[in-house]
Amino acid sequence: MNTEHSHASSSPLDLLAVHIQDHYWSTYVNLIRETVIPYQWEAMNDRVESAEPSYVMRNFRIAAGLEEGNFGGFVFQDTDLYKWLEAVGYSLAVIPDADLELIADEAINLIASAQLEDGYLNTYFAIAEPGKRWTNLMDCHEMYTAGHLIEAAVAYYQGTGKATLLSVAKRLADHIDARFGDAPGQLRGYDGHQEIELALVKLYEVTREEKYLKLASFLIEERGQQPNYLVEEWEKRGRISYWSPGVVQNNHQDLRYLQAHKPVREQEAATGHAVRAVYMYTAMADLALHLGDESLLAACKRLWSNVVHKQMYITGSIGSTHHGEAFTFDYDLPNDTNYSETCASIGLIFFARRMLQLEPSGEYGDVMERALYNTVTAALANDGKSFFYVNPLEVFPAAGRGNPGKHHIKSVRQKWFACACCPPNISRLLSSLGQYVFTSGPDVLFTHLYIGTDTTNLTLAGRNVGLKLESGLPWNGHVRLRVATAAGNGVFTIAMRIPSWSDQTAFSLNGSPVEPEIRQGYAYFTRDWQEGDVISLDFDMEPKRIYAHPNVRANAGRVALQRGPLVYCFEEMDNGAALPNLILPADADIRLVHNGNSVALHAEGYRQEDSDPANASLYRTSSLKLEKQSIYAVPYTQWGNRKPGEMLVWIRE
């Protein structure tokens, strides 16, 4: 296998080199380290009062023979611990913490003690069904679970230098490599839930062992081939699903749900479970990068375009239905029944970062920014101790309680979940946030996100370079990138993304206006940089009215508000109940309201009121009357942190 790619690609910076010091994002990063990681440890040990039990640590103790009992939780319960350890690895890379490291080391020793001699590791099959491993790849998430272990192992090794978990992960990966493939006696299978594919690429990157890249490629390429492995496996099980034990089914699960309906290179539109899809697309982009595979890259671009231009919400969330947590069809974007799982937006960010490594196009950075500033952070409460799994764009609490089709829509964040994939996913993303700000090549640095950082030990054009990025986002549009250190001489390029929401962007170099070369949404500055050189950018932060494509039926006659990277929403406590009765006139001035460390938006609008309150008829011939009302919008990311109530993103115009 040729692992030398032909693309002029870039790579994320070492997390140890990027120190986030940002008035906005440091709050989140510190919240993860100081509150969320400890809270999640308590949750995994079932010590959070009135929260859903986790069972995960208990399962490992049982699997390790340290106590007796039955398996608890979902078949993939192990992944809660693995994602937590991944977040810890990133956190320790940035700020060492001896107490946290000791807790993590003890958890890692517990994991190691649960591993079997042949390298297999999965507490569900160790405890509940030891004779059935690798017999139900469609339903049981064995490789998905292994993938999260591998990601945790790589992060912990890179963050601490400790290789115990990495050794566990390699033994498990070697076990899978021996069992699956196209050689005689091997299984030509792949997991129903993608994850291991991108994890194996990470394992290859840290070990340089080519077999892991080959295995990732096999799992991607085999998916959807005929005869279909998952269908044949289902037939061998007697047409019984893990999720419906004892029930013989006439039809197998829709293969589109698993993105296994056709080979990945032939897939044209995003289908099925949204998280599985974007995890797979991320791995496809990884492989296109490492193998220089133009056909695979073309498939990535095609799927990216479908997701972003036809199936993505304004907040950067994906997954239009709670039935299967899935995509539906082009332009079907309901606001009050969508799923928009937090994990799906995180997966979209993963995909965007890989596409940026393949080619610096502003759209990838725009989407990464949109999902990060809106959906991902909205899912985390200000206190770090409750979370949204689902991220709707319209909430009517009574409907969530009374309509079975909206039971998944919550107006209050939850302390924990029986299926707790989202909280540790938030932790691992925000703990590794420094890896999303920049990517670099031999003589170019790309700035994708405007998050304040001190960056050291960069090598550009053979020079050791340090940079300081200062950003006023999301509240003001002033950005400065200063060359703090630059050893020697030599020309290199600094490329700065121009956000699509900034209609007018002003550039200056060392205080003088300049007009840089602009390509695919990036401004390129090339020179023999010296210590003290400063690039300044001023973005247009005027509030924008956003309109949906006319095929998005849910938003016909409606408008949304955005300022900078932030999408805004309307909450009941600011505007009263029955938010769909509000009207924002097309000519209304939208003014800023500074509220502490936040910026709200204000306009004069109307509310539709009953012109005949005494008439109890459900339908009547008299029209509704319009009453003037002041309307206030707050950043969507902040919704639900005050008094519970209604919420609305798209308002009538």
Sequence and secondary structure as in RCSB ss.txt:
>XXXX:A:sequence
MNTEHSHASSSPLDLLAVHIQDHYWSTYVNLIRETVIPYQWEAMNDRVESAEPSYVMRNFRIAAGLEEGNFGGFV
FQDTDLYKWLEAVGYSLAVIPDADLELIADEAINLIASAQLEDGYLNTYFAIAEPGKRWTNLMDCHEMYTAGHLI
EAAVAYYQGTGKATLLSVAKRLADHIDARFGDAPGQLRGYDGHQEIELALVKLYEVTREEKYLKLASFLIEERGQ
QPNYLVEEWEKRGRISYWSPGVVQNNHQDLRYLQAHKPVREQEAATGHAVRAVYMYTAMADLALHLGDESLLAAC
KRLWSNVVHKQMYITGSIGSTHHGEAFTFDYDLPNDTNYSETCASIGLIFFARRMLQLEPSGEYGDVMERALYNT
VTAALANDGKSFFYVNPLEVFPAAGRGNPGKHHIKSVRQKWFACACCPPNISRLLSSLGQYVFTSGPDVLFTHLY
IGTDTTNLTLAGRNVGLKLESGLPWNGHVRLRVATAAGNGVFTIAMRIPSWSDQTAFSLNGSPVEPEIRQGYAYF
TRDWQEGDVISLDFDMEPKRIYAHPNVRANAGRVALQRGPLVYCFEEMDNGAALPNLILPADADIRLVHNGNSVA
LHAEGYRQEDSDPANASLYRTSSLKLEKQSIYAVPYTQWGNRKPGEMLVWIRE
>XXXX:A:secstr
      S   EE  GGGEEE  TTHHHHHHHIIIIIHHHHHHHHTT STTS    HHHHHHHHTTSS     S T
TTHHHHHHHHHHHHHHHHHS  HHHHHHHHHHHHHHHHH  TTS   HHHHHT TT TTS TTTS HHHHHHHHH
HHHHHHHHHH   HHHHHHHHHHHHHHHHBSSSTT B    SS  HHHHHHHHHHHH  HHHHHHHHHHHHHTT 
SS HHHHHHHHTTSEETTEEEEE SS   TTTTT SS GGG  S  SBHHHHHHHHHHHHHHHHHHT HHHHHHH
HHHHHHHHHHSB TTS B  BTTTTB  STT   SSS    HHHHHHHHHHHHHHHHH   HHHHHHHHHHIIII
IHHTB TTSS B SS  SEE HHHHHH GGGTT  SS BS  SS  HHHHHHHHHHTTHHHHEEEETTEEEE S 
  EEEEEEEETTEEEEEEEEE TTT  EEEEEEEEE S   EEEEEE  TT SS EEEETTEE   EEETTEEEE
EE   TT EEEEE     EEE   TT GGGTTEEEEEETTEEEEEEHHHH S GGGEE  TT   EEEEETTEEE
EEEEEEEEE S TT   SS SS  EEEEEEEEEEEGGGTTSSS   EESSEE 
